[in-house]
Amino acid sequence: MEEMVEQVELLIEQKDYIKLQEYLNSLNISDVEELIDDLPEHGPLFIETLSLNRAVNVFRILDFPTQERIIKKLSGQRVAGLINELPPDDRTSLFSELHGDAVQKLIQHLSPEDRKEALQLLGYEEDSIGRLMTPDYIAVKKNWDVKRVLAHIREYGKNSETIDVIYVLGDKGVLLDDIRIREILLVDPETKISQLMDGRLIALKASDPQQEAINIFRMNNRVALPVTDDADILLGIVTVDDILWIANEEYTEDIQKIGGTEALDEPYLDINLFKLVKKRVGWLIVLFLGEMLTATAMGYFGDEIGVVVALAFFLPLIISSGGNSGSQASTLIIQAMALGEVTVADWWRVMRRELLSGLMLGLILGVIGFFRITIWSAFSTVYGPHWLQIAFTVGFALIGVVLWGSLAGSMLPLVLKKLGADPATSSAPFVATLVDVTGLIIYFSIASLVMHDILHPPAATAHHAVLIQHIWPRLINYSC
């Protein structure tokens, strides 16, 4: 790549644009895309210099911010050529991201027929399958023979998005079946299309969400799927390359949400700094306010900490263990839901598994924590004369906190899904904050039971009353 960059920079420096065109046209489109990433200031020059067909192929694989930056600096003739030659689905994707005035200017470059088609595709909901489809496909009638179908493909196939799949239409454009091209090529030319139909048709609805198309493509190993309206009339097709782009965007958004931020609609290095802060500050404020409840909970247990200071040594251990188990569980469930492996109806199966796994994980950590304190106390007096009670407290608390973290982390995405919210918003930081507050209560409640005599029973009892009367209502309000 470094050699290509040096070669291109040399040709630009020499202003030898003829050789630059020859060199760029000899590269793979992915290489040209990398050159645009490495030399962003020359991106418009590359698109202007390439042959129109290759320029279109390079332009369509660029991310939107790069497309927008380049198209603003292109000549009117090159813009018109790009817009007219872009496949309808890629053109719709570009128009969807641009501002209305920019779309209005670009759409004027289209022929009346293409303009009507573009406006029709833009009329579908933003995240619907209709926005992804292209009307460029090959359709035949069931009473045609293979010989006629092949002639039809030779005449119209060049303008089709793909000829891997041929679509069979009935009266008024109703979709009857789809047939892979290899099945047509391997039979006698006199064979009727109706003889090749098997009725195993998989089709998408234009109004369906794009996420549904991702799952269907994943499960059925298709390069293209037809898109119909409610009357089963074929409107267009969706190809796997568009689905891969959407799947990547969905994955990126989910990862960002799991990290406790709003989804970024631009690359990290391109997004405005103040916009980046705005995307992050909302969740940080929510999580900060949530963590303030941790200080409130600790305040109610100040006497216990004052009597046995060593209890405070293990607060980070308890809090992080619960938060980590909750983050693990929420991430696993969110991913399983995204892949269609888990639905809201599976909540009991999920809870049962997390009860068992959380208990086993808690036992493992609890045993490690118990023996760590026991072994350390044999060589040090840092935990004082009550080290054994502290060891049991920490051991049992780890079991309870890890179990609770696993349950909270696994159930919260399902609850949000049931309420119609995005499960990804039950992000790891959010789960961790929830488990932090409740983990403290579990820890000190167990400490009050195990170290009852040491912590003065009357005071401990009074604090439990305060816990029931004051802390739990606050936590319930916070979680709601």
Disulfide bonds with the S-S distance in Angstrom:
none
